[in-house]
Amino acid sequence: MTSRHTTDAHRSPDSPSLRPFSAVLIDVDLVLTDFATVRAAAWKRTFDAFLKEIIPPAPARIRPFCAVEDFRLYVDGRTSLDGALAFLDARGIDVPVGAPAARPGWSSAHALVVYSDQVLDGYVRRYGVTARPGTARLVRALRAQGIAVAAVSAVRHAGDLLARAGAGGDFFAVVDPGDHKASGLPGPPSPDLLTECVHHMGIPAAHTVVLERSFLGVRAARRGRFGLTVAVDETRAMRHAAELRQAGADLVVRSPDELSDTLTALADERHAA
């Protein structure tokens, strides 16, 4: 697909529809209410504790982790390990990668991941996770059109999170780095997780829509040559939407509800015909 499109509250007449596609892959962050915010908070607690523990008092070049900008730049869309390594590299801090079975702490990047996972699990248990109503409507509309829907995440245990949100049974498949089908696969910007998901579904990438929120997720979809890459930009900032299009989004929407409206219109057209 050579053309790029954007949309706001009013879709343009030439915006691509979902009519030719057989499947939609949805980023788990778009399914769960504020999950990205909770994950950012867990990483802030982890990195700030790490920096306070190992760095001498207040060197000018070591800034605390920002749960907004640093999360967007280094963690969002990446696997937890890749995000930890990207942030540490940006701060000029060298730690060994370590082993996945590391104890939580500061000895390695994997140890930081385990620590952050424990913090995240505590936040989820305390505050819960809720499925977004807009995404639930979209999933129902997709399934009513005979389109298979799967959930994909760069975060381990996404299936458990969906189950806690009461949305686990809504998806044909759930794929994340902890899934045995995807074990060892790199996260975005590599398309491998997305490609593994459609392989499991038995549907070609060219017949699949990817619904993403992060720049890296958008890039992964483009690299995987998926049929349509849709970015959800809830910031409503023109600069942010432009960056998502530059990363490879064919279409930028403000919420999953906009795609639900498209599918409803298609169903009305089909009924009228």
C-alpha positions in Angstrom: 0.0 0.0 0.0 1.6 3.2 -1.2 -0.7 5.9 0.1 -0.9 7.2 3.7 -4.0 8.5 5.3 -5.0 10.2 8.5 -8.3 10.8 10.3 -9.7 12.8 13.2 -13.3 12.9 14.5 -14.5 12.9 10.9 -13.1 10.3 8.6 -12.1 11.4 5.1 -13.9 9.7 2.1 -10.6 8.1 0.9 -9.6 6.6 4.2 -8.9 2.8 3.9 -11.6 0.5 5.3 -11.3 -2.9 6.9 -13.4 -4.6 4.2 -10.6 -6.6 2.4 -9.0 -7.9 5.6 -9.4 -11.3 7.4 -7.7 -10.5 10.8 -6.9 -7.7 13.2 -4.0 -7.7 15.7 -4.5 -5.4 18.6 -1.7 -4.1 21.0 -2.6 -5.2 24.5 -2.0 -1.7 25.8 -5.0 -0.6 23.7 -7.2 -3.3 25.3 -6.5 -2.5 29.0 -7.4 0.7 30.6 -4.3 2.7 31.5 -2.1 -0.4 31.5 0.7 1.6 29.8 0.5 4.2 32.7 0.7 1.4 35.3 3.7 -0.1 33.5 5.4 3.3 33.3 4.8 3.8 37.1 6.4 0.4 37.8 9.4 1.2 35.8 9.8 4.7 37.4 9.8 3.0 40.9 12.3 0.5 39.6 14.7 2.8 37.9 14.6 5.5 40.6 15.4 3.0 43.3 18.2 1.6 41.1 19.7 5.0 40.5 19.5 6.0 44.1 21.2 2.7 45.1 24.1 2.6 42.7 24.9 6.2 41.6 26.9 8.6 43.8 24.8 11.5 45.1 23.3 13.7 42.4 25.7 13.6 39.5 24.4 16.1 36.9 24.2 13.6 34.0 22.0 11.1 35.9 18.4 12.2 35.9 15.5 10.3 37.4 13.3 8.3 35.1 10.4 10.3 33.7 7.2 8.2 33.5 6.1 10.2 30.5 9.0 11.1 28.2 11.5 8.4 29.2 8.8 5.8 29.0 7.8 6.9 25.5 11.4 7.1 24.3 12.9 4.0 25.8 10.3 1.5 27.1 7.0 1.9 25.3 6.5 -0.8 22.7 9.7 -2.7 23.7 10.1 -5.9 25.6 11.0 -5.2 29.3 14.6 -6.2 28.8 15.1 -4.1 25.7 13.5 -1.1 27.5 15.7 -1.5 30.5 18.8 -1.7 28.3 17.7 1.3 26.2 17.2 3.5 29.2 20.4 2.5 30.9 22.3 3.2 27.7 20.7 6.6 27.4 21.9 7.4 30.9 25.4 6.1 30.2 25.1 3.2 32.7 26.6 -0.2 31.8 25.3 -3.3 33.5 25.5 -6.9 32.5 22.5 -8.4 30.7 22.5 -11.4 33.2 20.2 -14.4 33.1 16.4 -14.5 32.9 16.2 -16.4 36.2 18.0 -13.6 38.0 16.8 -12.6 41.5 15.2 -9.1 41.6 17.7 -6.3 42.2 20.4 -4.3 40.6 23.0 -6.9 39.5 21.9 -7.1 35.9 19.3 -5.9 33.3 17.4 -9.1 33.8 17.4 -8.5 37.6 15.9 -5.1 37.0 13.2 -6.6 34.8 12.3 -9.2 37.5 12.1 -6.3 40.1 9.9 -4.2 37.8 7.7 -7.3 37.1 7.1 -7.7 40.8 6.3 -4.0 41.2 3.9 -4.2 38.2 2.2 -7.3 39.6 1.7 -5.6 42.9 0.1 -2.6 41.2 -2.1 -4.8 39.1 -3.2 -6.8 42.1 -3.9 -3.6 44.1 -5.6 -1.5 41.5 -6.8 -4.1 39.0 -6.9 -3.9 35.2 -10.0 -3.1 33.2 -10.8 -3.6 29.5 -11.5 -0.5 27.6 -15.2 -0.2 26.5 -14.1 1.2 23.1 -11.9 -1.8 22.4 -14.6 -4.2 23.5 -17.0 -2.6 21.1 -14.4 -2.8 18.3 -13.8 -6.5 19.0 -17.5 -7.3 18.9 -17.8 -5.3 15.6 -14.9 -7.1 14.1 -16.2 -10.6 15.0 -19.6 -9.7 13.7 -17.9 -9.0 10.3 -16.2 -12.4 10.4 -12.8 -10.9 11.1 -10.5 -12.8 13.5 -9.1 -10.8 16.3 -5.8 -11.5 18.2 -4.0 -9.6 21.0 -0.2 -9.1 20.8 2.1 -7.6 23.4 5.8 -7.0 24.0 5.2 -7.6 27.7 5.2 -11.0 29.2 2.1 -12.5 30.7 -0.3 -10.5 28.5 -2.7 -13.4 28.5 -2.9 -13.2 32.3 -3.6 -9.5 32.2 -6.4 -10.0 29.7 -7.9 -12.7 31.8 -7.9 -10.4 34.8 -9.6 -7.8 32.8 -12.3 -10.3 31.7 -11.3 -10.0 28.1 -9.2 -13.2 27.6 -12.0 -15.1 25.8 -12.6 -12.3 23.3 -9.5 -13.1 21.2 -8.6 -15.9 18.7 -5.0 -15.8 20.0 -2.9 -14.0 22.5 0.9 -13.8 21.8 3.6 -12.3 24.0 7.3 -13.0 24.7 6.3 -15.4 27.5 4.1 -17.5 25.2 5.8 -20.8 24.1 5.0 -20.1 20.5 6.9 -16.8 20.7 9.7 -17.8 23.2 12.9 -16.1 22.3 11.5 -13.9 19.6 12.7 -10.3 19.7 10.2 -7.5 20.3 9.5 -4.4 18.3 10.7 -2.9 16.0 11.2 -6.5 14.9 8.0 -7.8 13.4 8.6 -11.3 14.7 5.8 -11.3 17.4 3.3 -10.1 14.9 4.4 -12.5 12.2 4.2 -15.4 14.7 0.7 -14.4 15.6 -0.7 -14.5 12.1 1.2 -17.7 11.4 -0.6 -19.2 14.4 -3.9 -17.9 13.0 -3.2 -19.2 9.5 -3.8 -15.8 7.9 -1.3 -14.0 5.6 0.2 -10.8 6.9 -1.0 -9.0 3.8 -4.6 -9.8 4.8 -4.2 -8.5 8.4 -4.6 -5.1 10.1 -2.3 -4.1 13.0 -3.7 -1.7 15.6 -0.9 -0.2 17.6 -0.2 2.7 19.9 3.7 2.9 20.0 6.1 4.1 17.4 8.0 0.9 17.6 4.9 -1.2 17.2 4.0 0.8 14.1 7.5 0.3 12.7 7.3 -3.5 13.4 4.0 -3.7 11.4 5.5 -1.9 8.5 8.6 -4.1 8.5 6.3 -7.2 8.5 4.5 -5.9 5.4 1.1 -6.1 7.0 -1.9 -5.0 5.0 -2.8 -2.0 7.0 -1.1 -0.3 10.0 -3.5 1.7 12.2 -2.1 3.9 15.0 -4.2 5.1 17.9 -3.1 8.5 19.1 -5.1 9.5 22.2 -2.9 12.6 22.7 -4.6 14.4 19.8 -1.4 16.3 19.2 -0.7 17.0 15.6 3.0 16.5 16.1 2.5 13.1 17.6 0.2 12.0 14.9 2.6 13.1 12.3 5.4 11.1 13.9 3.2 8.0 13.9 2.6 8.5 10.2 6.3 9.0 9.6 7.0 5.8 11.5 4.7 3.9 9.0 1.1 4.3 10.0 -1.4 4.2 7.1 -4.1 5.6 9.3 -4.1 7.5 12.6 -7.3 7.5 14.7 -8.1 8.9 18.1 -9.7 5.8 19.6 -10.8 2.3 18.8 -14.3 3.7 18.6 -13.5 5.3 15.2 -12.8 1.8 13.7 -16.0 0.5 15.3 -17.9 3.3 13.5 -16.3 2.2 10.2 -17.3 -1.4 10.7 -20.9 -0.3 11.6 -21.1 1.7 8.4 -19.8 -1.3 6.4 -22.4 -3.6 8.0 -25.2 -1.1 7.1 -23.9 -1.0 3.5 -24.0 -4.8 3.3 -27.5 -5.0 4.8 -28.7 -2.3 2.4 -27.2 -4.2 -0.6 
